[in-house]
């Protein structure tokens, strides 16, 4: 299967899967937020918490598997996972906008994930991360198609790992809002934006590393 067909099918899958996800959230909001979703958060019932945790785990499994099935090398598998995840996450909000006319803006707050602690943040944050994931996946696939060995240097791994720690900190730091039904503190854009730039730097370093290795072999 050629690259364009694979990408098309992955995008279609991710968009359809995003609709399923948004439909589930629509029902949950009808139960817990009948007047419309807003902070402070309302605690889910115990049985619903376990179901939600299982659903989130199953979601990641499905996205990983779609990447595994589409790719033929480990980096291709990872790349297709990144693309599937990014498209799925963006269209999750697109479908919520279609169904519920929410969010009103990209700066509206949302609960993003529950494992290991609830993640919260403005919608624009996961959307930007998803865009970075899509771009990163496409770049890696391009390198492999050009016959270059994608082998990011240690510095690329360190930069991306540090950026990930920073992003997760911005999502999970406000335990008052996530665990104690308080209004969220202002989001830390001042550290989130540099973290996104660090992801882009890690991509550049990774691509340059793959090119230098290819040239060295020649």
Buried (B, 14 or more C-beta within 10 A) or exposed (E): EEBEEBBEBBBEBBBEBBBBBBEBBBEBBEEBEEEEBEBEBEEBEEEBEEBBBEEBEEBEEBBBEBBBEBBEEEBBBBBBBBBBBBBBBBBBBBBBBEBBEBBEEEEBBBBBBBEEBBBBBBBBBBBBBBBBBBBBBBBBBBBBEEEBBBBBBEEBEEBBEEBBEBBBEBBBBBEEBBEEEBEBEEBBBEEBEEBBEBBBBBBEBBBEBBBEBBEEEE
